[in-house]
Amino acid sequence: ISEYSANRPIRNNEKALVSILNRRCSKIFKGNNVLRGNQFAGLEGNSTFEPIRIIKEIIQNAIENKKELWILALDMAKAYDRKIEITK
C-alpha cells in the first residue's frame, strides 16, 4: 500500500469536515447578516487591505492587554485549498 493510499481516508475526512463547517458558517453568516457593508468575503471590488489591518489591530490589542486570542481564517470560496494557522 502506498503512502498516498494510506493517507487518503484521512484527507477525505478533512475535506468532509471542512465542507460541513463551511456550510454551517455560511448559514450563520447569512442568517445573522454578518457579511454586510464592507464584508470581506472575497467578492469582486473588495480589497484584503482593510481586513488585514483590522486583524493586525486585534492581535496588537490582545498582546498589549495580555488577552488570549484565537483566530480562525476560512476561505469560503476555496480560492486556496489550505487552512491558515496563526500562532503566537
PDB file of N, CA, C and O in Angstrom:
ATOM      1  N   ILE A   1       0.865  -1.190   0.000  1.00  0.00           N
ATOM      2  CA  ILE A   1       0.000   0.000   0.000  1.00  0.00           C
ATOM      3  C   ILE A   1       0.905   1.245   0.000  1.00  0.00           C
ATOM      4  O   ILE A   1       1.828   1.352   0.808  1.00  0.00           O
ATOM      5  N   SER A   2       0.635   2.142  -0.880  1.00  0.00           N
ATOM      6  CA  SER A   2       1.476   3.335  -0.979  1.00  0.00           C
ATOM      7  C   SER A   2       1.152   4.311   0.144  1.00  0.00           C
ATOM      8  O   SER A   2       0.092   4.238   0.764  1.00  0.00           O
ATOM      9  N   GLU A   3       2.079   5.217   0.391  1.00  0.00           N
ATOM     10  CA  GLU A   3       1.882   6.244   1.427  1.00  0.00           C
ATOM     11  C   GLU A   3       0.661   7.096   1.092  1.00  0.00           C
ATOM     12  O   GLU A   3      -0.104   7.470   1.981  1.00  0.00           O
ATOM     13  N   TYR A   4       0.482   7.403  -0.199  1.00  0.00           N
ATOM     14  CA  TYR A   4      -0.657   8.222  -0.626  1.00  0.00           C
ATOM     15  C   TYR A   4      -1.969   7.507  -0.321  1.00  0.00           C
ATOM     16  O   TYR A   4      -2.901   8.118   0.201  1.00  0.00           O
ATOM     17  N   SER A   5      -2.047   6.221  -0.642  1.00  0.00           N
ATOM     18  CA  SER A   5      -3.278   5.460  -0.403  1.00  0.00           C
ATOM     19  C   SER A   5      -3.599   5.362   1.079  1.00  0.00           C
ATOM     20  O   SER A   5      -4.764   5.411   1.474  1.00  0.00           O
ATOM     21  N   ALA A   6      -2.560   5.225   1.899  1.00  0.00           N
ATOM     22  CA  ALA A   6      -2.771   5.100   3.342  1.00  0.00           C
ATOM     23  C   ALA A   6      -3.320   6.388   3.933  1.00  0.00           C
ATOM     24  O   ALA A   6      -4.079   6.336   4.901  1.00  0.00           O
ATOM     25  N   ASN A   7      -2.962   7.539   3.384  1.00  0.00           N
ATOM     26  CA  ASN A   7      -3.390   8.837   3.913  1.00  0.00           C
ATOM     27  C   ASN A   7      -4.678   9.343   3.283  1.00  0.00           C
ATOM     28  O   ASN A   7      -5.265  10.308   3.771  1.00  0.00           O
ATOM     29  N   ARG A   8      -5.116   8.718   2.228  1.00  0.00           N
ATOM     30  CA  ARG A   8      -6.292   9.202   1.513  1.00  0.00           C
ATOM     31  C   ARG A   8      -7.547   9.283   2.385  1.00  0.00           C
ATOM     32  O   ARG A   8      -8.245  10.295   2.325  1.00  0.00           O
ATOM     33  N   PRO A   9      -7.871   8.252   3.204  1.00  0.00           N
ATOM     34  CA  PRO A   9      -9.076   8.376   4.053  1.00  0.00           C
ATOM     35  C   PRO A   9      -9.002   9.562   5.013  1.00  0.00           C
ATOM     36  O   PRO A   9     -10.017  10.210   5.269  1.00  0.00           O
ATOM     37  N   ILE A  10      -7.831   9.852   5.541  1.00  0.00           N
ATOM     38  CA  ILE A  10      -7.674  10.989   6.449  1.00  0.00           C
ATOM     39  C   ILE A  10      -7.949  12.285   5.694  1.00  0.00           C
ATOM     40  O   ILE A  10      -8.644  13.165   6.201  1.00  0.00           O
ATOM     41  N   ARG A  11      -7.411  12.402   4.497  1.00  0.00           N
ATOM     42  CA  ARG A  11      -7.612  13.600   3.678  1.00  0.00           C
ATOM     43  C   ARG A  11      -9.091  13.762   3.328  1.00  0.00           C
ATOM     44  O   ARG A  11      -9.615  14.876   3.343  1.00  0.00           O
ATOM     45  N   ASN A  12      -9.763  12.655   3.015  1.00  0.00           N
ATOM     46  CA  ASN A  12     -11.195  12.724   2.694  1.00  0.00           C
ATOM     47  C   ASN A  12     -12.005  13.157   3.901  1.00  0.00           C
ATOM     48  O   ASN A  12     -12.950  13.933   3.766  1.00  0.00           O
ATOM     49  N   ASN A  13     -11.644  12.661   5.091  1.00  0.00           N
ATOM     50  CA  ASN A  13     -12.329  13.085   6.315  1.00  0.00           C
ATOM     51  C   ASN A  13     -12.138  14.578   6.550  1.00  0.00           C
ATOM     52  O   ASN A  13     -13.077  15.277   6.932  1.00  0.00           O
ATOM     53  N   GLU A  14     -10.914  15.068   6.320  1.00  0.00           N
ATOM     54  CA  GLU A  14     -10.637  16.501   6.500  1.00  0.00           C
ATOM     55  C   GLU A  14     -11.485  17.328   5.535  1.00  0.00           C
ATOM     56  O   GLU A  14     -12.071  18.336   5.932  1.00  0.00           O
ATOM     57  N   LYS A  15     -11.554  16.909   4.279  1.00  0.00           N
ATOM     58  CA  LYS A  15     -12.346  17.645   3.291  1.00  0.00           C
ATOM     59  C   LYS A  15     -13.826  17.645   3.669  1.00  0.00           C
ATOM     60  O   LYS A  15     -14.508  18.657   3.507  1.00  0.00           O
ATOM     61  N   ALA A  16     -14.320  16.525   4.166  1.00  0.00           N
ATOM     62  CA  ALA A  16     -15.730  16.444   4.574  1.00  0.00           C
ATOM     63  C   ALA A  16     -15.999  17.383   5.744  1.00  0.00           C
ATOM     64  O   ALA A  16     -17.007  18.090   5.755  1.00  0.00           O
ATOM     65  N   LEU A  17     -15.103  17.393   6.728  1.00  0.00           N
ATOM     66  CA  LEU A  17     -15.273  18.269   7.887  1.00  0.00           C
ATOM     67  C   LEU A  17     -15.236  19.741   7.470  1.00  0.00           C
ATOM     68  O   LEU A  17     -16.054  20.534   7.937  1.00  0.00           O
ATOM     69  N   VAL A  18     -14.308  20.109   6.605  1.00  0.00           N
ATOM     70  CA  VAL A  18     -14.206  21.494   6.133  1.00  0.00           C
ATOM     71  C   VAL A  18     -15.475  21.882   5.379  1.00  0.00           C
ATOM     72  O   VAL A  18     -15.962  23.004   5.517  1.00  0.00           O
ATOM     73  N   SER A  19     -16.003  20.970   4.592  1.00  0.00           N
ATOM     74  CA  SER A  19     -17.237  21.242   3.848  1.00  0.00           C
ATOM     75  C   SER A  19     -18.413  21.479   4.790  1.00  0.00           C
ATOM     76  O   SER A  19     -19.208  22.395   4.577  1.00  0.00           O
ATOM     77  N   ILE A  20     -18.525  20.654   5.834  1.00  0.00           N
ATOM     78  CA  ILE A  20     -19.603  20.812   6.815  1.00  0.00           C
ATOM     79  C   ILE A  20     -19.469  22.156   7.537  1.00  0.00           C
ATOM     80  O   ILE A  20     -20.449  22.887   7.681  1.00  0.00           O
ATOM     81  N   LEU A  21     -18.257  22.479   7.989  1.00  0.00           N
ATOM     82  CA  LEU A  21     -18.025  23.757   8.677  1.00  0.00           C
ATOM     83  C   LEU A  21     -18.332  24.935   7.758  1.00  0.00           C
ATOM     84  O   LEU A  21     -18.920  25.929   8.184  1.00  0.00           O
ATOM     85  N   ASN A  22     -17.933  24.816   6.511  1.00  0.00           N
ATOM     86  CA  ASN A  22     -18.176  25.873   5.531  1.00  0.00           C
ATOM     87  C   ASN A  22     -19.672  26.130   5.375  1.00  0.00           C
ATOM     88  O   ASN A  22     -20.110  27.280   5.403  1.00  0.00           O
ATOM     89  N   ARG A  23     -20.449  25.075   5.212  1.00  0.00           N
ATOM     90  CA  ARG A  23     -21.909  25.231   5.056  1.00  0.00           C
ATOM     91  C   ARG A  23     -22.533  25.837   6.304  1.00  0.00           C
ATOM     92  O   ARG A  23     -23.368  26.736   6.212  1.00  0.00           O
ATOM     93  N   ARG A  24     -22.127  25.344   7.471  1.00  0.00           N
ATOM     94  CA  ARG A  24     -22.710  25.851   8.722  1.00  0.00           C
ATOM     95  C   ARG A  24     -22.351  27.311   8.957  1.00  0.00           C
ATOM     96  O   ARG A  24     -23.203  28.107   9.351  1.00  0.00           O
ATOM     97  N   CYS A  25     -21.084  27.666   8.713  1.00  0.00           N
ATOM     98  CA  CYS A  25     -20.666  29.068   8.888  1.00  0.00           C
ATOM     99  C   CYS A  25     -21.398  29.968   7.906  1.00  0.00           C
ATOM    100  O   CYS A  25     -21.832  31.062   8.269  1.00  0.00           O
ATOM    101  N   SER A  26     -21.538  29.516   6.665  1.00  0.00           N
ATOM    102  CA  SER A  26     -22.243  30.322   5.664  1.00  0.00           C
ATOM    103  C   SER A  26     -23.679  30.601   6.098  1.00  0.00           C
ATOM    104  O   SER A  26     -24.163  31.724   5.956  1.00  0.00           O
ATOM    105  N   LYS A  27     -24.365  29.578   6.631  1.00  0.00           N
ATOM    106  CA  LYS A  27     -25.739  29.777   7.106  1.00  0.00           C
ATOM    107  C   LYS A  27     -25.780  30.802   8.234  1.00  0.00           C
ATOM    108  O   LYS A  27     -26.640  31.682   8.250  1.00  0.00           O
ATOM    109  N   ILE A  28     -24.851  30.684   9.173  1.00  0.00           N
ATOM    110  CA  ILE A  28     -24.806  31.615  10.309  1.00  0.00           C
ATOM    111  C   ILE A  28     -24.515  33.029   9.821  1.00  0.00           C
ATOM    112  O   ILE A  28     -25.168  33.984  10.243  1.00  0.00           O
ATOM    113  N   PHE A  29     -23.533  33.161   8.928  1.00  0.00           N
ATOM    114  CA  PHE A  29     -23.167  34.486   8.417  1.00  0.00           C
ATOM    115  C   PHE A  29     -24.339  35.134   7.698  1.00  0.00           C
ATOM    116  O   PHE A  29     -24.638  36.307   7.922  1.00  0.00           O
ATOM    117  N   LYS A  30     -25.005  34.372   6.832  1.00  0.00           N
ATOM    118  CA  LYS A  30     -26.139  34.920   6.083  1.00  0.00           C
ATOM    119  C   LYS A  30     -27.332  35.191   6.995  1.00  0.00           C
ATOM    120  O   LYS A  30     -27.981  36.231   6.883  1.00  0.00           O
ATOM    121  N   GLY A  31     -27.616  34.261   7.890  1.00  0.00           N
ATOM    122  CA  GLY A  31     -28.769  34.388   8.779  1.00  0.00           C
ATOM    123  C   GLY A  31     -28.657  35.527   9.770  1.00  0.00           C
ATOM    124  O   GLY A  31     -29.669  36.086  10.194  1.00  0.00           O
ATOM    125  N   ASN A  32     -27.442  35.872  10.141  1.00  0.00           N
ATOM    126  CA  ASN A  32     -27.228  36.935  11.123  1.00  0.00           C
ATOM    127  C   ASN A  32     -26.658  38.205  10.505  1.00  0.00           C
ATOM    128  O   ASN A  32     -26.198  39.098  11.218  1.00  0.00           O
ATOM    129  N   ASN A  33     -26.691  38.282   9.191  1.00  0.00           N
ATOM    130  CA  ASN A  33     -26.232  39.472   8.473  1.00  0.00           C
ATOM    131  C   ASN A  33     -24.790  39.846   8.831  1.00  0.00           C
ATOM    132  O   ASN A  33     -24.459  41.026   8.941  1.00  0.00           O
ATOM    133  N   VAL A  34     -23.943  38.841   9.010  1.00  0.00           N
ATOM    134  CA  VAL A  34     -22.553  39.095   9.371  1.00  0.00           C
ATOM    135  C   VAL A  34     -21.796  39.721   8.201  1.00  0.00           C
ATOM    136  O   VAL A  34     -20.988  40.629   8.397  1.00  0.00           O
ATOM    137  N   LEU A  35     -22.051  39.245   7.008  1.00  0.00           N
ATOM    138  CA  LEU A  35     -21.342  39.743   5.822  1.00  0.00           C
ATOM    139  C   LEU A  35     -22.164  40.836   5.161  1.00  0.00           C
ATOM    140  O   LEU A  35     -22.931  40.583   4.233  1.00  0.00           O
ATOM    141  N   ARG A  36     -21.992  42.051   5.653  1.00  0.00           N
ATOM    142  CA  ARG A  36     -22.738  43.187   5.104  1.00  0.00           C
ATOM    143  C   ARG A  36     -21.797  44.385   4.990  1.00  0.00           C
ATOM    144  O   ARG A  36     -20.698  44.371   5.545  1.00  0.00           O
ATOM    145  N   GLY A  37     -22.219  45.398   4.285  1.00  0.00           N
ATOM    146  CA  GLY A  37     -21.391  46.593   4.136  1.00  0.00           C
ATOM    147  C   GLY A  37     -20.056  46.246   3.517  1.00  0.00           C
ATOM    148  O   GLY A  37     -19.997  45.694   2.418  1.00  0.00           O
ATOM    149  N   ASN A  38     -19.002  46.561   4.206  1.00  0.00           N
ATOM    150  CA  ASN A  38     -17.661  46.242   3.722  1.00  0.00           C
ATOM    151  C   ASN A  38     -17.289  44.821   4.118  1.00  0.00           C
ATOM    152  O   ASN A  38     -16.261  44.594   4.757  1.00  0.00           O
ATOM    153  N   GLN A  39     -18.122  43.877   3.739  1.00  0.00           N
ATOM    154  CA  GLN A  39     -17.811  42.490   4.059  1.00  0.00           C
ATOM    155  C   GLN A  39     -16.580  42.080   3.265  1.00  0.00           C
ATOM    156  O   GLN A  39     -16.322  42.590   2.175  1.00  0.00           O
ATOM    157  N   PHE A  40     -15.846  41.170   3.824  1.00  0.00           N
ATOM    158  CA  PHE A  40     -14.563  40.799   3.236  1.00  0.00           C
ATOM    159  C   PHE A  40     -14.589  39.348   2.786  1.00  0.00           C
ATOM    160  O   PHE A  40     -13.706  38.564   3.133  1.00  0.00           O
ATOM    161  N   ALA A  41     -15.593  39.003   2.023  1.00  0.00           N
ATOM    162  CA  ALA A  41     -15.771  37.616   1.601  1.00  0.00           C
ATOM    163  C   ALA A  41     -15.121  37.336   0.254  1.00  0.00           C
ATOM    164  O   ALA A  41     -15.413  36.317  -0.372  1.00  0.00           O
ATOM    165  N   GLY A  42     -14.258  38.210  -0.193  1.00  0.00           N
ATOM    166  CA  GLY A  42     -13.575  37.980  -1.455  1.00  0.00           C
ATOM    167  C   GLY A  42     -14.429  38.252  -2.669  1.00  0.00           C
ATOM    168  O   GLY A  42     -14.156  37.738  -3.753  1.00  0.00           O
ATOM    169  N   LEU A  43     -15.459  39.055  -2.498  1.00  0.00           N
ATOM    170  CA  LEU A  43     -16.287  39.396  -3.640  1.00  0.00           C
ATOM    171  C   LEU A  43     -15.600  40.462  -4.472  1.00  0.00           C
ATOM    172  O   LEU A  43     -14.765  41.221  -3.979  1.00  0.00           O
ATOM    173  N   GLU A  44     -15.962  40.502  -5.723  1.00  0.00           N
ATOM    174  CA  GLU A  44     -15.363  41.458  -6.653  1.00  0.00           C
ATOM    175  C   GLU A  44     -15.465  42.885  -6.127  1.00  0.00           C
ATOM    176  O   GLU A  44     -16.507  43.303  -5.623  1.00  0.00           O
ATOM    177  N   GLY A  45     -14.379  43.617  -6.252  1.00  0.00           N
ATOM    178  CA  GLY A  45     -14.363  45.010  -5.837  1.00  0.00           C
ATOM    179  C   GLY A  45     -13.875  45.234  -4.417  1.00  0.00           C
ATOM    180  O   GLY A  45     -13.737  46.382  -3.994  1.00  0.00           O
ATOM    181  N   ASN A  46     -13.612  44.180  -3.676  1.00  0.00           N
ATOM    182  CA  ASN A  46     -13.125  44.313  -2.312  1.00  0.00           C
ATOM    183  C   ASN A  46     -11.628  44.041  -2.241  1.00  0.00           C
ATOM    184  O   ASN A  46     -11.071  43.300  -3.051  1.00  0.00           O
ATOM    185  N   SER A  47     -11.001  44.655  -1.262  1.00  0.00           N
ATOM    186  CA  SER A  47      -9.566  44.503  -1.066  1.00  0.00           C
ATOM    187  C   SER A  47      -9.317  43.745   0.232  1.00  0.00           C
ATOM    188  O   SER A  47     -10.167  43.727   1.121  1.00  0.00           O
ATOM    189  N   THR A  48      -8.150  43.123   0.334  1.00  0.00           N
ATOM    190  CA  THR A  48      -7.780  42.442   1.574  1.00  0.00           C
ATOM    191  C   THR A  48      -7.085  43.395   2.542  1.00  0.00           C
ATOM    192  O   THR A  48      -6.802  43.014   3.678  1.00  0.00           O
ATOM    193  N   PHE A  49      -6.807  44.619   2.119  1.00  0.00           N
ATOM    194  CA  PHE A  49      -6.070  45.561   2.967  1.00  0.00           C
ATOM    195  C   PHE A  49      -6.790  45.822   4.289  1.00  0.00           C
ATOM    196  O   PHE A  49      -6.189  45.722   5.358  1.00  0.00           O
ATOM    197  N   GLU A  50      -8.061  46.153   4.212  1.00  0.00           N
ATOM    198  CA  GLU A  50      -8.805  46.513   5.427  1.00  0.00           C
ATOM    199  C   GLU A  50      -8.948  45.347   6.404  1.00  0.00           C
ATOM    200  O   GLU A  50      -8.694  45.536   7.594  1.00  0.00           O
ATOM    201  N   PRO A  51      -9.343  44.150   5.959  1.00  0.00           N
ATOM    202  CA  PRO A  51      -9.442  43.058   6.934  1.00  0.00           C
ATOM    203  C   PRO A  51      -8.095  42.697   7.561  1.00  0.00           C
ATOM    204  O   PRO A  51      -8.045  42.331   8.736  1.00  0.00           O
ATOM    205  N   ILE A  52      -7.024  42.792   6.811  1.00  0.00           N
ATOM    206  CA  ILE A  52      -5.696  42.517   7.363  1.00  0.00           C
ATOM    207  C   ILE A  52      -5.335  43.570   8.405  1.00  0.00           C
ATOM    208  O   ILE A  52      -4.774  43.240   9.449  1.00  0.00           O
ATOM    209  N   ARG A  53      -5.650  44.831   8.132  1.00  0.00           N
ATOM    210  CA  ARG A  53      -5.394  45.903   9.096  1.00  0.00           C
ATOM    211  C   ARG A  53      -6.175  45.671  10.389  1.00  0.00           C
ATOM    212  O   ARG A  53      -5.645  45.849  11.486  1.00  0.00           O
ATOM    213  N   ILE A  54      -7.427  45.276  10.249  1.00  0.00           N
ATOM    214  CA  ILE A  54      -8.269  45.021  11.420  1.00  0.00           C
ATOM    215  C   ILE A  54      -7.700  43.871  12.243  1.00  0.00           C
ATOM    216  O   ILE A  54      -7.610  43.971  13.467  1.00  0.00           O
ATOM    217  N   ILE A  55      -7.316  42.787  11.587  1.00  0.00           N
ATOM    218  CA  ILE A  55      -6.748  41.641  12.303  1.00  0.00           C
ATOM    219  C   ILE A  55      -5.458  42.033  13.019  1.00  0.00           C
ATOM    220  O   ILE A  55      -5.233  41.626  14.159  1.00  0.00           O
ATOM    221  N   LYS A  56      -4.614  42.818  12.360  1.00  0.00           N
ATOM    222  CA  LYS A  56      -3.369  43.268  13.000  1.00  0.00           C
ATOM    223  C   LYS A  56      -3.670  44.077  14.259  1.00  0.00           C
ATOM    224  O   LYS A  56      -2.991  43.917  15.273  1.00  0.00           O
ATOM    225  N   GLU A  57      -4.681  44.946  14.205  1.00  0.00           N
ATOM    226  CA  GLU A  57      -5.056  45.747  15.373  1.00  0.00           C
ATOM    227  C   GLU A  57      -5.591  44.869  16.500  1.00  0.00           C
ATOM    228  O   GLU A  57      -5.284  45.101  17.669  1.00  0.00           O
ATOM    229  N   ILE A  58      -6.387  43.866  16.154  1.00  0.00           N
ATOM    230  CA  ILE A  58      -6.921  42.948  17.162  1.00  0.00           C
ATOM    231  C   ILE A  58      -5.787  42.173  17.832  1.00  0.00           C
ATOM    232  O   ILE A  58      -5.777  42.016  19.053  1.00  0.00           O
ATOM    233  N   ILE A  59      -4.841  41.693  17.040  1.00  0.00           N
ATOM    234  CA  ILE A  59      -3.694  40.968  17.583  1.00  0.00           C
ATOM    235  C   ILE A  59      -2.872  41.876  18.484  1.00  0.00           C
ATOM    236  O   ILE A  59      -2.478  41.475  19.579  1.00  0.00           O
ATOM    237  N   GLN A  60      -2.611  43.096  18.028  1.00  0.00           N
ATOM    238  CA  GLN A  60      -1.827  44.042  18.822  1.00  0.00           C
ATOM    239  C   GLN A  60      -2.524  44.348  20.148  1.00  0.00           C
ATOM    240  O   GLN A  60      -1.873  44.419  21.190  1.00  0.00           O
ATOM    241  N   ASN A  61      -3.835  44.529  20.110  1.00  0.00           N
ATOM    242  CA  ASN A  61      -4.602  44.795  21.327  1.00  0.00           C
ATOM    243  C   ASN A  61      -4.502  43.624  22.299  1.00  0.00           C
ATOM    244  O   ASN A  61      -4.336  43.828  23.502  1.00  0.00           O
ATOM    245  N   ALA A  62      -4.601  42.400  21.785  1.00  0.00           N
ATOM    246  CA  ALA A  62      -4.506  41.214  22.639  1.00  0.00           C
ATOM    247  C   ALA A  62      -3.116  41.113  23.272  1.00  0.00           C
ATOM    248  O   ALA A  62      -2.992  40.748  24.442  1.00  0.00           O
ATOM    249  N   ILE A  63      -2.083  41.431  22.512  1.00  0.00           N
ATOM    250  CA  ILE A  63      -0.719  41.388  23.045  1.00  0.00           C
ATOM    251  C   ILE A  63      -0.542  42.439  24.132  1.00  0.00           C
ATOM    252  O   ILE A  63      -0.037  42.142  25.215  1.00  0.00           O
ATOM    253  N   GLU A  64      -0.956  43.659  23.842  1.00  0.00           N
ATOM    254  CA  GLU A  64      -0.785  44.760  24.795  1.00  0.00           C
ATOM    255  C   GLU A  64      -1.556  44.528  26.090  1.00  0.00           C
ATOM    256  O   GLU A  64      -1.089  44.893  27.169  1.00  0.00           O
ATOM    257  N   ASN A  65      -2.735  43.922  25.981  1.00  0.00           N
ATOM    258  CA  ASN A  65      -3.580  43.699  27.163  1.00  0.00           C
ATOM    259  C   ASN A  65      -3.459  42.279  27.723  1.00  0.00           C
ATOM    260  O   ASN A  65      -4.214  41.882  28.610  1.00  0.00           O
ATOM    261  N   LYS A  66      -2.513  41.536  27.196  1.00  0.00           N
ATOM    262  CA  LYS A  66      -2.236  40.160  27.650  1.00  0.00           C
ATOM    263  C   LYS A  66      -3.514  39.316  27.686  1.00  0.00           C
ATOM    264  O   LYS A  66      -3.802  38.630  28.667  1.00  0.00           O
ATOM    265  N   LYS A  67      -4.272  39.387  26.582  1.00  0.00           N
ATOM    266  CA  LYS A  67      -5.507  38.618  26.454  1.00  0.00           C
ATOM    267  C   LYS A  67      -5.260  37.403  25.564  1.00  0.00           C
ATOM    268  O   LYS A  67      -4.456  37.451  24.633  1.00  0.00           O
ATOM    269  N   GLU A  68      -5.961  36.323  25.865  1.00  0.00           N
ATOM    270  CA  GLU A  68      -5.899  35.151  24.994  1.00  0.00           C
ATOM    271  C   GLU A  68      -6.680  35.473  23.728  1.00  0.00           C
ATOM    272  O   GLU A  68      -7.742  36.092  23.789  1.00  0.00           O
ATOM    273  N   LEU A  69      -6.160  35.055  22.594  1.00  0.00           N
ATOM    274  CA  LEU A  69      -6.810  35.350  21.319  1.00  0.00           C
ATOM    275  C   LEU A  69      -6.735  34.132  20.414  1.00  0.00           C
ATOM    276  O   LEU A  69      -5.671  33.538  20.234  1.00  0.00           O
ATOM    277  N   TRP A  70      -7.861  33.775  19.857  1.00  0.00           N
ATOM    278  CA  TRP A  70      -7.937  32.692  18.883  1.00  0.00           C
ATOM    279  C   TRP A  70      -8.487  33.279  17.594  1.00  0.00           C
ATOM    280  O   TRP A  70      -9.474  34.014  17.608  1.00  0.00           O
ATOM    281  N   ILE A  71      -7.851  32.954  16.494  1.00  0.00           N
ATOM    282  CA  ILE A  71      -8.304  33.444  15.193  1.00  0.00           C
ATOM    283  C   ILE A  71      -8.464  32.255  14.258  1.00  0.00           C
ATOM    284  O   ILE A  71      -7.582  31.402  14.164  1.00  0.00           O
ATOM    285  N   LEU A  72      -9.593  32.209  13.571  1.00  0.00           N
ATOM    286  CA  LEU A  72      -9.849  31.182  12.574  1.00  0.00           C
ATOM    287  C   LEU A  72     -10.062  31.884  11.244  1.00  0.00           C
ATOM    288  O   LEU A  72     -10.913  32.766  11.128  1.00  0.00           O
ATOM    289  N   ALA A  73      -9.298  31.497  10.257  1.00  0.00           N
ATOM    290  CA  ALA A  73      -9.453  32.085   8.925  1.00  0.00           C
ATOM    291  C   ALA A  73      -9.934  30.994   7.974  1.00  0.00           C
ATOM    292  O   ALA A  73      -9.279  29.964   7.820  1.00  0.00           O
ATOM    293  N   LEU A  74     -11.072  31.223   7.343  1.00  0.00           N
ATOM    294  CA  LEU A  74     -11.625  30.274   6.390  1.00  0.00           C
ATOM    295  C   LEU A  74     -11.704  30.925   5.023  1.00  0.00           C
ATOM    296  O   LEU A  74     -12.060  32.097   4.894  1.00  0.00           O
ATOM    297  N   ASP A  75     -11.372  30.163   4.024  1.00  0.00           N
ATOM    298  CA  ASP A  75     -11.536  30.627   2.658  1.00  0.00           C
ATOM    299  C   ASP A  75     -12.836  30.017   2.148  1.00  0.00           C
ATOM    300  O   ASP A  75     -12.872  28.860   1.731  1.00  0.00           O
ATOM    301  N   MET A  76     -13.885  30.801   2.187  1.00  0.00           N
ATOM    302  CA  MET A  76     -15.215  30.297   1.861  1.00  0.00           C
ATOM    303  C   MET A  76     -15.375  29.968   0.378  1.00  0.00           C
ATOM    304  O   MET A  76     -16.253  29.183   0.019  1.00  0.00           O
ATOM    305  N   ALA A  77     -14.550  30.548  -0.486  1.00  0.00           N
ATOM    306  CA  ALA A  77     -14.695  30.334  -1.916  1.00  0.00           C
ATOM    307  C   ALA A  77     -13.745  29.265  -2.448  1.00  0.00           C
ATOM    308  O   ALA A  77     -13.747  28.991  -3.648  1.00  0.00           O
ATOM    309  N   LYS A  78     -12.940  28.660  -1.589  1.00  0.00           N
ATOM    310  CA  LYS A  78     -11.954  27.654  -1.974  1.00  0.00           C
ATOM    311  C   LYS A  78     -10.941  28.195  -2.979  1.00  0.00           C
ATOM    312  O   LYS A  78     -10.459  27.454  -3.836  1.00  0.00           O
ATOM    313  N   ALA A  79     -10.621  29.469  -2.878  1.00  0.00           N
ATOM    314  CA  ALA A  79      -9.609  30.036  -3.760  1.00  0.00           C
ATOM    315  C   ALA A  79      -8.255  29.410  -3.464  1.00  0.00           C
ATOM    316  O   ALA A  79      -7.419  29.266  -4.356  1.00  0.00           O
ATOM    317  N   TYR A  80      -8.047  29.043  -2.215  1.00  0.00           N
ATOM    318  CA  TYR A  80      -6.819  28.373  -1.801  1.00  0.00           C
ATOM    319  C   TYR A  80      -7.220  27.109  -1.065  1.00  0.00           C
ATOM    320  O   TYR A  80      -8.033  27.159  -0.142  1.00  0.00           O
ATOM    321  N   ASP A  81      -6.671  26.002  -1.454  1.00  0.00           N
ATOM    322  CA  ASP A  81      -7.026  24.732  -0.839  1.00  0.00           C
ATOM    323  C   ASP A  81      -6.111  24.446   0.344  1.00  0.00           C
ATOM    324  O   ASP A  81      -5.371  23.462   0.350  1.00  0.00           O
ATOM    325  N   ARG A  82      -6.174  25.321   1.344  1.00  0.00           N
ATOM    326  CA  ARG A  82      -5.368  25.132   2.546  1.00  0.00           C
ATOM    327  C   ARG A  82      -5.971  25.941   3.674  1.00  0.00           C
ATOM    328  O   ARG A  82      -6.792  26.830   3.448  1.00  0.00           O
ATOM    329  N   LYS A  83      -5.557  25.626   4.890  1.00  0.00           N
ATOM    330  CA  LYS A  83      -6.001  26.408   6.036  1.00  0.00           C
ATOM    331  C   LYS A  83      -4.818  27.237   6.521  1.00  0.00           C
ATOM    332  O   LYS A  83      -3.661  26.852   6.351  1.00  0.00           O
ATOM    333  N   ILE A  84      -5.122  28.372   7.121  1.00  0.00           N
ATOM    334  CA  ILE A  84      -4.087  29.270   7.612  1.00  0.00           C
ATOM    335  C   ILE A  84      -4.097  29.194   9.129  1.00  0.00           C
ATOM    336  O   ILE A  84      -5.126  29.438   9.759  1.00  0.00           O
ATOM    337  N   GLU A  85      -2.966  28.859   9.714  1.00  0.00           N
ATOM    338  CA  GLU A  85      -2.880  28.790  11.161  1.00  0.00           C
ATOM    339  C   GLU A  85      -2.028  29.946  11.655  1.00  0.00           C
ATOM    340  O   GLU A  85      -0.921  30.170  11.166  1.00  0.00           O
ATOM    341  N   ILE A  86      -2.555  30.674  12.627  1.00  0.00           N
ATOM    342  CA  ILE A  86      -1.831  31.785  13.228  1.00  0.00           C
ATOM    343  C   ILE A  86      -1.519  31.401  14.659  1.00  0.00           C
ATOM    344  O   ILE A  86      -2.424  31.115  15.443  1.00  0.00           O
ATOM    345  N   THR A  87      -0.247  31.394  14.998  1.00  0.00           N
ATOM    346  CA  THR A  87       0.145  31.038  16.357  1.00  0.00           C
ATOM    347  C   THR A  87       0.958  32.160  16.956  1.00  0.00           C
ATOM    348  O   THR A  87       1.529  32.987  16.243  1.00  0.00           O
ATOM    349  N   LYS A  88       1.004  32.178  18.270  1.00  0.00           N
ATOM    350  CA  LYS A  88       1.738  33.214  18.989  1.00  0.00           C
ATOM    351  C   LYS A  88       3.207  32.895  19.036  1.00  0.00           C
ATOM    352  O   LYS A  88       3.987  33.660  19.604  1.00  0.00           O
TER     353      LYS A  88
END
